[in-house]
């Protein structure tokens, strides 16, 4: 491998640095923070990231017209929006579980069974809410491309509820 190829690879790796993960790592590694300060800082970082995902998802939905029967006219944007919204849900869930003392591994494939099991241990009602959000956003929205605007709206309501669980201003 030439030095040019090596430097390109190095630049590519540096540009792929995940700012969110770095912020989380910095908080977890900061020994000057008390437990309460650490939890509040984690809430803020995770909350901001989950909200960012939600807002990006809503932007995709704004690109689609709703017909007179209450259905989106283009599945592509609905599928993308629901996928992004579901990712935001997982970010909120990660924070919630970390705050409850559950070890959440970064950089691993997200498994709904992990979230269900751990959430049901914490709060069975939230486990039921997770099932609803998972079905609407991930299965129906992302995989199936459901076009019912009211159903997608219900999925976003579930997402909002989970994001509010970690709201740093309400702790």
Secondary structure, DSSP 8 states (H G I E B T S, - for coil): --HHHHHHHHHHHHHT--HHHHHHHHHHH-TTS-HHHHHHHHHHHHHHHHHHHHHHHHHHHHTS-B-TTSBBS-HHHHHHHHHHHHHHHHHHHHHHHHHTT----TTS---HHHHHHHHHHH-HHHHHHHHHHIIIIIIIIIII---BHHHHHHHHHHHHHHHHHT-GGG-
